[in-house]
């Protein structure tokens, strides 16, 4: 097992206050890194944590985005009095993926990629992907910006404007006779329409 600086992990995972990385375990043989995250602890002299009122914690585990070929599994301790935040490295309770990873999986779903292909491309468990898809179909899982992916509106085509043919001369007044009985322009099919004009002003 190779040691990694916690501050480096904190920047890679985008873990900011009031959260901190308590511990981690990197196994390069299995290509897996487990990270334990919890609320920041108030510290006193020599960095020792101060004693406070014990708070009951809820334990969650989510698979996060992989870094290279290493898969990350986050073990997050959240106070029972707090709700799960919509942070990229957090997920919905009972779901297998963090918000960041769930958005990528949902994007593949939206493009019609099969479950087996998603598992192969992202190195995910088929059981976890199926469980997440089942939760989406039953409305038990939410994805940020899902409405933009699912209901992507296409641009409305502009209706071309109607222009008067250049070969049709303009009258001073509209032609009152129908196209079939126009005495001066029998071959002009546009004569008689509200926008059409006759070639002779005397007949109009």
Backbone torsions as a table, in degrees:
resi	resn	phi	psi	omega
1	UNK	NA	132.1	-176.6
2	UNK	-100.7	138.5	179.5
3	UNK	-80.1	142.9	178.3
4	UNK	-131.1	140.9	179.3
5	UNK	-67.4	134.1	-179.6
6	UNK	-66.0	-33.9	178.9
7	UNK	-65.1	-33.6	176.2
8	UNK	-67.1	-42.7	176.9
9	UNK	-62.5	-39.1	-179.5
10	UNK	-62.1	-40.1	179.2
11	UNK	-73.5	-36.6	179.8
12	UNK	-68.0	-37.5	-178.4
13	UNK	-91.0	-4.7	-179.7
14	UNK	60.9	45.2	178.5
15	UNK	-95.0	111.1	179.8
16	UNK	-115.7	172.3	177.1
17	UNK	-61.9	149.1	8.8
18	UNK	-88.3	32.3	-179.8
19	UNK	-114.0	155.7	178.2
20	UNK	-149.2	159.1	177.3
21	UNK	-88.9	120.2	-179.4
22	UNK	-87.8	-39.5	-178.1
23	UNK	-160.7	167.4	177.5
24	UNK	-154.7	162.0	177.6
25	UNK	-144.9	115.5	-177.4
26	UNK	-108.3	124.5	178.3
27	UNK	-122.6	100.8	-177.6
28	UNK	-71.3	-25.5	178.7
29	UNK	-65.7	-39.6	177.6
30	UNK	-91.4	-3.3	-177.6
31	UNK	55.9	48.7	-175.4
32	UNK	-140.6	140.5	176.6
33	UNK	-132.7	120.5	176.6
34	UNK	-101.3	129.7	-177.3
35	UNK	-124.7	132.6	178.3
36	UNK	-105.3	124.3	-175.7
37	UNK	-123.4	140.3	178.9
38	UNK	-154.3	177.4	178.2
39	UNK	-63.4	149.9	177.6
40	UNK	-64.8	139.4	-179.4
41	UNK	-101.1	132.6	177.7
42	UNK	-70.2	129.7	-175.0
43	UNK	-117.1	151.8	-179.4
44	UNK	-113.2	-134.1	-178.3
45	UNK	-64.2	140.0	176.5
46	UNK	57.2	24.7	176.8
47	UNK	73.9	14.0	-179.6
48	UNK	-79.4	137.4	179.5
49	UNK	-67.4	139.9	177.7
50	UNK	-80.7	148.8	177.8
51	UNK	-77.9	134.0	178.7
52	UNK	-137.9	-170.8	179.7
53	UNK	-73.7	127.3	179.7
54	UNK	-61.3	135.1	-179.3
55	UNK	-120.1	133.0	178.2
56	UNK	-73.5	134.5	-175.8
57	UNK	-112.7	148.1	171.7
58	UNK	-101.8	133.0	-177.4
59	UNK	-102.5	128.2	177.8
60	UNK	-130.3	148.6	174.3
61	UNK	-132.4	126.6	179.1
62	UNK	-131.7	145.8	171.6
63	UNK	-84.2	133.6	-175.8
64	UNK	-107.9	179.1	177.1
65	UNK	-61.2	140.5	178.6
66	UNK	-78.0	147.1	173.9
67	UNK	-110.8	104.4	-173.3
68	UNK	70.7	-124.3	178.6
69	UNK	-101.6	6.2	-177.6
70	UNK	-97.7	125.6	176.6
71	UNK	-88.0	140.6	-177.9
72	UNK	-112.8	131.5	175.9
73	UNK	-122.1	121.7	-174.3
74	UNK	-103.4	126.2	175.7
75	UNK	-105.2	106.0	-171.2
76	UNK	-109.4	129.8	175.5
77	UNK	-103.1	119.9	-177.6
78	UNK	-120.9	132.4	176.9
79	UNK	-56.6	140.9	-177.6
80	UNK	-64.3	-19.9	179.6
81	UNK	-86.0	-4.4	-178.0
82	UNK	-111.0	158.9	177.0
83	UNK	-99.3	159.5	179.2
84	UNK	-72.2	124.0	179.2
85	UNK	-77.8	155.9	176.8
86	UNK	-88.0	63.0	175.9
87	UNK	-93.7	155.0	-177.9
88	UNK	-58.7	-31.0	-177.1
89	UNK	-97.3	11.2	172.6
90	UNK	-113.1	164.4	178.5
91	UNK	-140.6	-176.8	177.2
92	UNK	-75.9	142.0	178.3
93	UNK	-58.2	132.8	-179.8
94	UNK	86.1	-6.7	179.4
95	UNK	-95.3	154.8	-174.9
96	UNK	-85.2	-15.2	-171.4
97	UNK	-119.5	154.2	171.7
98	UNK	-74.6	172.1	-179.3
99	UNK	-62.2	-41.8	-179.2
100	UNK	-64.4	-44.7	179.5
101	UNK	-70.0	-36.9	179.4
102	UNK	-63.7	-34.9	178.2
103	UNK	-64.7	-38.4	178.2
104	UNK	-68.8	-41.7	178.7
105	UNK	-63.7	-41.2	179.2
106	UNK	-64.5	-36.6	177.8
107	UNK	-63.2	-37.7	175.4
108	UNK	-66.3	-40.9	176.0
109	UNK	-59.0	-42.5	-177.1
110	UNK	-66.0	-24.5	178.1
111	UNK	-91.6	1.5	176.9
112	UNK	82.3	20.7	179.1
113	UNK	-77.1	139.6	-177.0
114	UNK	-73.0	163.0	179.8
115	UNK	-63.0	-42.7	-179.0
116	UNK	-63.2	-39.0	179.7
117	UNK	-67.9	-38.9	177.8
118	UNK	-63.4	-43.6	178.9
119	UNK	-62.5	-38.8	-179.3
120	UNK	-71.2	-39.7	-177.6
121	UNK	-73.7	-39.0	-173.4
122	UNK	-105.3	4.5	178.8
123	UNK	57.3	50.4	-178.1
124	UNK	-113.0	159.4	177.6
125	UNK	-77.2	136.7	178.3
126	UNK	-62.8	-35.8	178.9
127	UNK	-64.0	-40.3	-179.9
128	UNK	-69.5	-41.0	-179.8
129	UNK	-66.7	-41.9	178.1
130	UNK	-64.4	-41.2	179.8
131	UNK	-64.1	-38.5	178.3
132	UNK	-68.4	-40.6	178.5
133	UNK	-64.4	-39.8	179.1
134	UNK	-64.6	-38.9	178.3
135	UNK	-67.1	-36.5	177.4
136	UNK	-65.4	-43.8	-178.2
137	UNK	-65.2	-27.2	-178.8
138	UNK	-101.4	10.0	175.8
139	UNK	70.6	21.4	179.9
140	UNK	-97.5	0.0	177.7
141	UNK	-135.5	144.6	-179.0
142	UNK	-126.1	150.5	178.9
143	UNK	-129.3	132.6	177.5
144	UNK	-66.0	140.1	-179.0
145	UNK	63.0	22.4	179.4
146	UNK	-68.9	-33.5	-179.7
147	UNK	-63.4	-35.2	179.0
148	UNK	-68.5	-30.9	179.2
149	UNK	-81.1	-39.4	-174.7
150	UNK	-78.9	-37.4	-177.0
151	UNK	-117.2	62.7	178.3
152	UNK	-79.4	112.6	-174.9
153	UNK	-79.5	132.0	176.8
154	UNK	-80.4	150.0	179.2
155	UNK	-64.7	136.3	-179.0
156	UNK	-73.3	122.3	-180.0
157	UNK	-66.8	140.0	179.6
158	UNK	-81.7	134.2	178.8
159	UNK	-76.8	124.7	-179.1
160	UNK	-65.2	142.9	179.4
161	UNK	-75.6	146.3	178.7
162	UNK	-84.0	126.5	179.7
163	UNK	-113.7	147.0	176.3
164	UNK	-74.4	132.4	177.7
165	UNK	-53.8	139.8	-177.5
166	UNK	-68.7	-25.7	-177.8
167	UNK	-77.9	-9.6	-176.3
168	UNK	-92.2	115.0	179.9
169	UNK	-69.9	161.4	-176.7
170	UNK	-100.6	131.7	174.6
171	UNK	-89.8	160.4	174.0
172	UNK	-74.7	-33.4	179.5
173	UNK	-129.9	150.3	177.9
174	UNK	-61.4	147.5	-179.7
175	UNK	-75.4	123.2	-177.2
176	UNK	-81.8	-14.1	-175.4
177	UNK	-92.2	150.5	175.9
178	UNK	-64.4	164.1	-179.9
179	UNK	-61.3	-33.4	-176.2
180	UNK	-73.4	-24.3	-174.5
181	UNK	-111.7	11.3	-179.2
182	UNK	-67.6	118.1	-171.6
183	UNK	-73.0	-28.5	-172.2
184	UNK	-100.0	-20.2	-178.4
185	UNK	-139.0	70.2	-177.0
186	UNK	-69.4	-22.3	-176.8
187	UNK	-92.2	-5.4	179.9
188	UNK	-86.7	105.9	-176.3
189	UNK	-72.1	-16.9	-178.1
190	UNK	-86.3	-8.2	-177.0
191	UNK	-69.2	139.0	-179.9
192	UNK	99.6	-19.2	178.5
193	UNK	-79.6	160.1	-177.5
194	UNK	-58.9	-31.2	-177.5
195	UNK	-98.7	-12.0	-178.2
196	UNK	-87.5	161.4	-178.1
197	UNK	-139.2	160.0	177.8
198	UNK	-89.9	161.8	178.5
199	UNK	-83.1	-13.9	-177.5
200	UNK	-119.9	127.5	178.7
201	UNK	-79.6	-22.6	-179.5
202	UNK	-70.5	-36.4	-179.9
203	UNK	-73.9	-25.6	177.6
204	UNK	-85.7	NA	NA
